[in-house]
Structure formats: structure tokens, C-alpha cells
Amino acid sequence: MTRALVLLVLVFSLPMAALAAPEVSSYAGRSLVLATSSPGNAYLGGASVIITAPIAGDLSALGGTLTVAAPVTGDALLLGGSASIRAPVTGDVRILAGTIVIEEPVAGDVAALGLSFRESARVQGSVLVAAANATFSGGAGGPVTVYGNSVTLGGDFASSVEVVATDHLTLLPGTTIHGSLTYQAPLPASIPDTARVVGETVYTQASYLPGADVSRTLAIASIGIFLVVRILALLILAGLLAGLFPRLADTVIDEGYERSVRHTLLTTLLGFAAFVATPILILLLAITFIGLAVATILFIAYTLLVFLALMYAGITLGGALARRFFERDGILWRDGVLGTLALSLITLVPVVGLLTVLALASFAAGALLQICFRFAFTRDEDTEMV
């Protein structure tokens, strides 16, 4: 496809032979209909351009919709969103458009680049086309080169045909190729019995899908990218929570670092029980119509608890490490980032990583529940409020 694009750029950049003609007609407008014959070259531009009068020289048109409904004696250069040739062209045709339609004969060569190409009239010269979907039903007098996804050939081709199709190549019934047919495609072409290739048929199987090794490599790379992005997202969230709410993080860490081992175990069991019992309670409440609203609220609270527990598991680990090795009581945002990173690396260890995350998350959940309980129901002035 790259070679096709390079060739088409070179073709479109070639000067047109009749540019030196002394008589030139230039028109521009939002909606332009050329109903007066041009004795020389014609240069047209507009959102919609329709040529209904003959042009004695070359035609150059730029617009959203281009329609050539009158004969052109010279060459035609069309640049637009869609281009349609509904009258004979004596010279060459160069088209760059999204949708390209050639319904009348072209005496010269054709070079086209677009998303869709359809030719139903014979082209006497050579043809070079690059399009996602290319369909020929009128044949061609010169060599034909087509690059596309889906390519369909029909009509009489006086010379050789070369096709590179990323999907498939189809020959219509009654198609005749007097030269050779050379094509690349994932699967052999669909050639009916009434189609005939006089010359040699050369097929090269070209799979444009990645092979097993490439697919495996891409899958591993995708998983790696996903893990890296996930870890980065967790690190950012942990840093924000630890940096924006340092007192809450310190209080969660105190539940395990400043209290007894028995208190830490009970806090972990409380969080684990909340993880297990809450979904069962939600299901029981959802059975009745009255309890459905309570179950919905409880589900939202449970989801928030699980999320915060997972986040504060890494923050707790980072804060505990900071107190143990750096002898620093106040938690910083980088402690949350480092703790979450360490926890993410621990999760890569089979079984042990899962158990570690479950234990830390259960402890964080239990600590958060105790903090919320004391905040909501304890009236003692000595109780630390978070």
C-alpha cells in the first residue's frame, strides 16, 4: 500500500499538458453549476461543483461534491469528498476523493486514491487505484494495478492486472484478462468458470493478520501495559488519599501499629467478616420489596468500603514502613505511593501475595469501620475525631 501511495502522489504531482493553453476560465462559489462551454482550461471550486457544459481544455476542480456531466477534451484533476464522471474524458483522469465513480469512457490513464472506487465504463489507458473497496465492471485497455481491501474485477482487460487485496479478490462472470493476473490476498480469488485469464495467474498468499508468535507477543505486551497502567492509577490514588487526608491515614495506621497484637487481629477479623457477611445481607434484603432500597444503599456503602480498604491497605503498609525504618510518625503522600507499589509487587507472588492483600485489606476495612463508628456514636471528648 505504501508503494501505491507514493506512485499516486507522483502521478498527482505531474503537471497537466494543457496548462500552457492561453485561454483559462476560473470559477468559484458555494454551489457552482458550469453551464457555459469553456474554450480552454477550467479551474473550478465550491462546496458542490457540477459541470454541464463541454470543456475544450483541461479541468481542475476542488470541492465537496464534484460531478462531471459534460465531455472534457483534455485532462481532468478532481479533488473532493466525492467525484463522479458521467461524461467522456479524452485525456487522463486523476482523482483524490472519498467516493469515486466513473460511468463514462476515459481515453487516457486513470489514477485514483479514495475510500471507494467504482468503474463501470472502459478506460483505454492504464489504471492505478488505491481504495478500501474497488470495483471494475468496464475493463481497461492498459495495465491495471489495484491496492485495496476488497477488490472486484469485471469486463475486458487488454493487458496485465496486478492486485494487492488485504481481504479478498473476486472476478465477475464473463471477465476476460488477456494478460497475466498477479495478486496477493489471504485466500485464493473467487474465479467463476465463465471468467478467463489468457496469461499466467500468479497467486501469493499474504496474511495481513499477525501470526501465532506475533499474537502471543502482542498479548503479553498488552497484559504488561494493562498492569503498568493499573499500578500507576493505584499509585496516583494512594498518593492523593495519603496527601489530602493524612490524619485519616495516620488513624488507620495507629489501629495496628500503636495497639496490641490482639486488637490488630480483632480489627482484621472485623474487616474480613464485613467482606463476607455484607453480600449475604444484601441478598437477603433484596428479596423483599421493602428491603430493596436498604439493600441498594448497603451495596453502595459496601462498594465504597472495599475500594477504600484496598487503597488504605497500601497506604497502611507504606506508613508502617515509614514508622519502622524512618521513625517518622506523620504520613506523607510518598509513603502511600511506596506502600502501594510494594503491595502491587507482592501481589505478583502466587498465593502469598493474595493472602497478604486480603489480610491488609481486611485490617484496613476493620479500622475504617471502627473509625466511622467512633465518629458517629462516641460522645467522649477524649475520643480522637477524624
Long-range contacts (C-beta under 8 A, 24 or more apart in sequence): 1-130, 1-147, 1-164, 3-147, 4-128, 4-130, 4-145, 4-147, 4-164, 5-113, 5-130, 7-111, 7-128, 7-145, 8-96, 8-111, 8-112, 8-113, 8-128, 8-130, 11-94, 11-111, 11-128, 12-77, 12-94, 12-96, 12-111, 12-113, 16-58, 16-60, 16-74, 16-75, 16-77, 17-58, 17-74, 17-75, 17-91, 18-57, 18-58, 18-74, 18-75, 18-91, 19-58, 21-57, 21-58, 23-57, 24-57, 32-63, 34-70, 41-74, 49-80, 51-87, 58-91, 66-97, 75-108, 83-114, 92-125, 100-131, 102-138, 105-138, 109-142, 110-140, 117-148, 122-155, 122-156, 126-159, 137-172, 139-176, 143-179, 153-177, 160-199, 164-206, 166-208, 171-195, 231-341, 231-344, 234-311, 234-314, 234-340, 234-344, 235-337, 235-340, 235-341, 237-311, 238-311, 238-314, 238-315, 238-318, 238-336, 238-337, 238-339, 238-340, 239-333, 239-334, 239-336, 239-337, 240-333, 241-311, 241-312, 241-315, 241-336, 242-315, 242-318, 242-319, 242-331, 242-332, 242-333, 242-335, 242-336, 242-337, 243-332, 243-333, 243-336, 246-330, 246-331, 246-332, 247-386, 248-371, 248-386, 249-312, 249-315, 249-316, 249-319, 249-331, 249-336, 250-319, 250-329, 250-330, 250-331, 251-367, 251-371, 251-384, 251-386, 252-312, 252-315, 252-316, 252-319, 252-364, 252-367, 252-368, 252-371, 253-315, 253-316, 253-319, 253-320, 253-323, 253-331, 255-363, 255-366, 255-367, 255-370, 255-371, 256-316, 256-320, 256-363, 256-367, 257-319, 257-320, 257-323, 264-363, 266-366, 267-363, 267-366, 267-367, 267-370, 268-359, 268-362, 268-363, 268-366, 269-362, 269-366, 270-365, 270-366, 270-369, 270-370, 271-309, 271-361, 271-362, 271-363, 271-364, 271-365, 271-366, 271-367, 271-368, 271-369, 272-358, 272-362, 272-365, 272-366, 274-305, 274-365, 274-366, 274-369, 275-306, 275-361, 275-362, 275-365, 278-302, 278-305, 305-365, 305-368, 305-369, 306-361, 306-365, 308-364, 308-365, 308-368, 309-361, 309-362, 309-364, 309-365, 309-368, 310-357, 310-361, 310-364, 311-340, 311-364, 312-364, 312-367, 312-368, 313-343, 313-357, 313-360, 313-361, 313-363, 313-364, 314-339, 314-340, 314-341, 314-342, 314-343, 314-344, 314-360, 315-339, 315-340, 315-364, 316-360, 316-363, 316-364, 316-367, 317-342, 317-343, 317-360, 318-342
